[in-house]
């Protein structure tokens, strides 16, 4: 091999080495995933949000108040897990101070009503004959009745809700010792409505 051929061979080898080094330098640089990509990877495509998932089943209701007013506190658990305020109303939505028509539940995810006419009527009848312990100036009384959900009353998450609750209304009162009967002013009172129900969504 002549000296010219030898120099040419060295030049080819050097060029190949530089090209190999440049190839390594040109390899794609790993990039951090975008926030959107990370979110998509962490969230299953089939995940359902609570706002679109509604299951029927058994619900337990507890409603309580310490006075005779139309407004109370309500908590539901089970197939419906929610809470808020309840108010006794007439069929047209106006306030019912006599507690004899409907119970409107205003919850964090919507509203619906219960027909408490039978429960209210039974309670009114009971009050006329409630027994007072004159030794302690106190009384307790309970009534029960089925209370169906008013058709078409559901809003929000409760649109299309139907079903019936089997409710017990319990009254506990302590009266002023000067009278000791159910017509006298009370010192303390608690009215609790509680019971299970079965609900469905149409």
Secondary structure by P-SEA (a helix, b strand, c coil): ccaaaaaaaaaaaaaaaaaaaaaaaaccccccccaaaaaaaacccccccccccccccbbbbbbbbccccccbbbbbcccccbbbbbbbbccccccccccccbbbbbccccbbbbbaaaaaaaaaaaaaccccccccccbbbbbbbbbccccccccccccccccccbbbbbbbbccccccccccccccbbbbbbbbccccccc
